[in-house]
Amino acid sequence: FAHTQDAYDCLADQKKRRQFDSLRPFDDATPTKFNGMLQDFYKVFRSVFERNARFSVKKPVPGLGEQDTPIDEVRNFYKFWNTFETWRDPLADAQLNGEELCDLKDAENREERRWMERENAKLANRYRKAELERIFDMVKLAQENDPRVIADNEEKKAAKDAAALAKSTAAADAAAAKQKAEDDKKAALEQAEAAKIAEKAAKKAEKDAARRLIKEKRLETKATLLSVGSVSERVC
């Protein structure tokens, strides 16, 4: 009856239950590298994610999916695991790894108990950090080698490159059009200036011609007068 009562107390208290479950043997091995040419991605990572899903605070835990899984579901899968919250007890994990914990029942006074709590907290923080790093490395390796993510990234890159090329082409066309407009404007100004100079030269030539004509008329008139004068003198 006492054992049954202890078991009930453990099951009824979520913290105690999680501590007990965390003490159960668990294969926390994760891949450290992946060779896509020699290994099947889904075979390597599916079991790894399924094993670690048991410690997730949030439920339900999305599955890895298949090659034809929509990319939005794939993104949600990695979003979930990149913000993974684990309920795994770090002190239980420490015990499984042979760490010696401070038993608070052995404390002789309040100060010693507080010291034991601080030591256990330090150990818990170290194992909690190591657990999160393990999960993070596992997710990062999977995401970097996921054929669906790779294909999506390549598609995005191709679209980005196409957009950049289109933008560059449009910018080049705009620059060429601007340069042509500037050249046309310059040519028009030069043409107008040349026409202005030609018109000015024509007017000057016209004036010069008129002056020459007047001069010639004067010379002709003077010559006529001189001729008439000479005749008059001979007559006289």
C-alpha positions, 0 to 999 in steps of 0.5 A: 500500500505504501508503494502504491501511495508513493506511485500515486503521489509521483503520478499526481505531481507533474514535477515529480512525474517528470523527474521520474520519467527523466530518470528512465534510460534515454538514447540522446545520441544525435548525428554530428555529420551527414553525407547526403550522397551515402545516407537517407535523410529521412531514415537518419533524422526521423527516429532522432526527432521522434525520440526527443519529441517525448520531452516537448512541453508543447503538444502535439509535436509536428513530424518530420514529414516526407519528400512531398510534404508542403514547404510551409509544413516543413518551415513550421516543423523547423520553427517548432524545433528551433524554439523547442521547450523541454521538460526533461529534468536536468538533475535527472539527466546529471544523475544518469551521467554519473553526477553526484547531487547534493541531498537536501535531506542531509543538510544540517542547517539552513545555510548548508541547505542553501549551499546545496541548492546553489550547487544543484542549481549550478549543475542543473544549469550546466546540463540544461544548457548542454541539452539545449545545445544538443537539440540546437545542433541536431536541428541545425544539422537536419535543416542544413541537409533537408532536401526540401529546405535545400530545394526551397533555398535554391528556388528562392535564390534563383528568384532573387537572382532573377529579380536582381538581374531584372532590376539591374537590366531595368537600371541599365535601360533607365541609365541608357535612356537617360544618357540618350535623352541627355545626348539628344538634348545636347545635340539639339542644343548644339544644333540650335547653337550652330543654326544660330551661328549660321543665321548670324553669319548669314546676316553678317554676310548679307550686311557685308554684301549690302555695304559692298553694294552701297560702296560700289554704288558710291564709287560708281556715282563718284566716277560718273561725277568725275567723268561729267566734270571732266567733260564740262571742263573740255567743253568750256 
